[in-house]
């Protein structure tokens, strides 16, 4: 089984059920008590789950306390109330309080990067450092992604399905699954149809959260004016051939956040944490050792 398949085959493990702002979330805590906390947010509302950050940031749980969870409306968590960025950011802060951390490393990829930056702009005093992966500062990436999909020589995309998933107009969970299958071949540096199908089957589908995020939240998503106010040291990582949040999006973030650095992974698409796992983990660990070191010796290997 490929690394991609393994990443998504472990979509669910035992989780605590934690009441956060009146909504029950599925939460896992990895790593030693008393260690600095990394609070993560997965990508793709309605498609993502805690499996993604568990299998990437969870590698740092030998030194850090890593909190992974299914966001409100995704995975195994309840989906009551509003599914706005404001609410998801408030849920993050309630999780920070629940774990007992004064400050956290805020970490996330793709849509989880949107929420990491949202949290850092809304709760700046709570962020000691930030790690972003394959994300964007505004919704202009949607136009770039559509152009990349049309230009792909890997597969021919059904653009009616593309537009429905991109605009948050899927009909139900089965329709979301069908549309997800349509665009997944675009994500990886190397295309493996068998790995794509395994990912399709392992993904937890919650179409209401997906539709809300893409039809409502992203319409006005633009953090560019606020990014210069972020004072936490920030690492931005991105795959060279990322089609949906291209390198130019990460370059814009790096230009706007004062204390930031950019790492581009040359043999990765949207998931360098999988496709160049060892180098990505070394890069993140080295950054955190520098800006927010763990308790004890800082010489562990990824």
N, C-alpha and C positions, 0 to 999 in steps of 0.2 A: 504493500500500500504506500502511495506517495505521501510526502509531508503534507501536501494540501489535503489529501483525503483524511489523514490522521487528525489534522487540525479540526475538521468539521465532524468527524466520526465521534469525537468526545464532546458532543454538544451539551450533554447533561450529566452532571454528577450530583452527589448529595449537597444540598444547599440549605442554609438557614432561611426561615421565613421571617422577615423583619418588617414591622409596620413603620413606614416612612411617609409622613405627611398624609396619613389616612389611607395609604395604599400599601398592600403587602408585596414586598419585593423578594426575589430569590437572590441571596447574597452568599458569597464564599469569601473567607478570609484565609490567606496563605502567608506563611512565614512566621518568624518569631515575634512573640509579644515584646513590646518595648522598642522594636526597630522603627525607623522612620517609615511613614505610611506612603504608599503609592496608591492613589485613588484613580481607578480607570473607568472609562466609558466606552462601550463597544460601538461599532458602526451600524449603519443601516437599520434604523428603527423599523420594527416589524419583520426584519429578516435577520438581524444580528442577535447575538446573545453573549453571555459571559464567557463562552468557550473561546472566543477569539482573544480577548485580553488575557485569559488564564494561560493560554498556550504561548503567549509572547511575553508579556510582562511578568507572568508567573515564573519565568526562568530566573527572575531576580529575587525570588522569595527565600533564597538562602541567606540574604542579607537585609531584605526589606520586608515590611508588612504590606502585602498586596491585597487590595480589596477589589473583587470583581463581582458584577451583579448584572441581572437582566433589568434594563430600564423599564420604567412604567410603560405598559403596553406591549412589551417585547418578551420573547422567550417564555419563561415560566412565571413571570410577574403579573400581578393584576394590572388592569388598564383603566381604572376608574379615574374620573376627573379629566382635567385638560392635559393635552399632550404637547404643550408649548415648550419652547426653549427656556422660558422663565421658570416653568414648573420643573422641568428636568434639571435645571441648575439648582433650584431649591432642594430637590431630592438629593443631589450630590452633596450639598452643604449639610443636610440632615444626616447623611451617611457619614460624613466627616465627624460630626458631633457624636454620632452613635459609636464610632470606633474609638473615640476619645483623643483625636489628634487636633492640636492647635493649628498646625499647618500640614499640608500634604504636597507631595509631588502629584500634579494633575497630568494624566496621560490618556491619550486616545488616538485612534486612527480613523480616517475617512470621516463619517458623520460624528464619530467619537472625538475627532479633532475639532469639529465645529463646537461641540459641547465643552471640550476642554478650554477653548478660547472664550466661549461664553462665560464659563465659570470664572476664569481668570480676570475677566473684565467686570463681572458682577461682585466677586468676592476677592478682591486683590490681596487683602491682608491675610488670606488663608492659603495662599499659594507660595510654596518655597521654591519650586521649580516646575517646569512644564516640558513634557515630551510629546511631540506631535508626529503623526505618520500619515503621509499621503492624504492631505486635506486641503482646504481652500478657505480664504478669508471672506468670500462673498459667493453669490450664486452665479457669477459670470462663468464659472467652470461648466455649467450646464450646456452652454452654447459650444464650448470647446469639445465637450464629451460627445455631443451629437455629431459634430463634424468628424471626429475621430472614428465614431461608429460607422458613419457613411463611407469613410475612406479605407476602412479595414479590408485587407485582402485575405484575412484569415477565414472569415465566414460572411455570408450575406445576411444582414440583420433585417428582420421584419420590423419596419419602422413604425407600423401601427402599434405593435406590442411595445416597442421602445418608448414611444411617446406616452402610452398609458402608464407604464411603470415610472417614467421620468416625471410625469405630471400628477401622479397620485390619483389615477382614475381606474385602478384595478377593481374588479367586481367582487371578489371573494378570495379565500386563501388558495384555492386551486388555480385561479387566474393569476394571482401573484406568483405562484410557483412556475406557471407556464411562461410568464414574462421574464422571470429571473433566469430560467433556463436559456432564454433567447439571448440575453446579454452576457452571461457568464464567460463565454469563450473569449471575450475581449480583455479579461482581467490579468491573466498571467503572462509572464515573459515567454514561456513556452507553453503551447496549447496542447493539452492532454484531454481528449474528449471523455475518457473514462473517469478521470478525476473530476471533471465538471459535473458529470451525472451523479457521482457519489456526493458531491457537495449539494447538488439540488435536492437529493433525497434526505440529507442530514439537516437541512436548514429548517428552523422553526418559523412557521409562517403566521403573521399577525397583520392582516391586510389593513385593519383600521388604523393602526399606528403608522404604517407606511403611507397610507393616503393622507393622513393628517400632516405628517412631516413634509411630504413633497408638494401637497396642494396648498398648504397654509404657511408652515414655518419658513420654507425656503423662498417664498415670494419676496419677502422683505429682508432676507438675510444679507447683511453687509456689516462686518465688524472692522473694516479698514480704518474708519475714523477713530476707533477705540484702541486699536492694537498698539499705537505708540505710548499709551498710558501703562502698558504692562511692564512691570519692573522685575518680575521673576526671570531668572536665566532660563532660556528656552532652547531646546534642541528640536530641529525640524528635519525629519527623514522622509525620503521619497524615492520611489523606483523610477529609473530613467524612462521607461516606456509606459508609465501610468497613463491610461487613456482617459480616465474619468476625472481625476484631479491632477492634471499634468504638472510637470516640474515648474512651469511658470507660476502656478498658484503658490507653491512653496517658496519660490523666490520672492514673490510679493510679500508673503508673511515675514520672511527674513529681513526684508528691507524696512518693514514697519515696526517690528518689535526690537527695541534698542539692544538688549542684551541677548542676542540670539545667534545661533550658528546653524548652518545647513549642511546636511550630509546626503549626497545622491548615490544611490546604489545602481550600478551600471547594468546589472543582469537581473533586474527585477521590474515587474509591472506594478500593480497596485498593492503588492504584499511583500516588501523586502523582509519583513519579519518572518516570512516562510521561505521565500526563494533564496535569500542570503542570510539565513537565520543566525549563523555563528558570527558573521561580521556585524550584522545589525545589533545583536545582543552585546557584543564587545563595545560597540560605539555608544550604546545607551548606558551601559554600565560605567564606562570610562567617564562619560559626561556627569552621571550622578555622583560618582566618587569625587569628582572635582567640585561640584556645586552644592551637594547635599549628601555628604558621606554617611555610610551606615555606621552602626556601632561596631566597634572592634576593628580588626585588620581589614584593609581594603585591597586584598590581593587575590580574592577568589576569581576563578575562571568561569566564563559562561558555559 
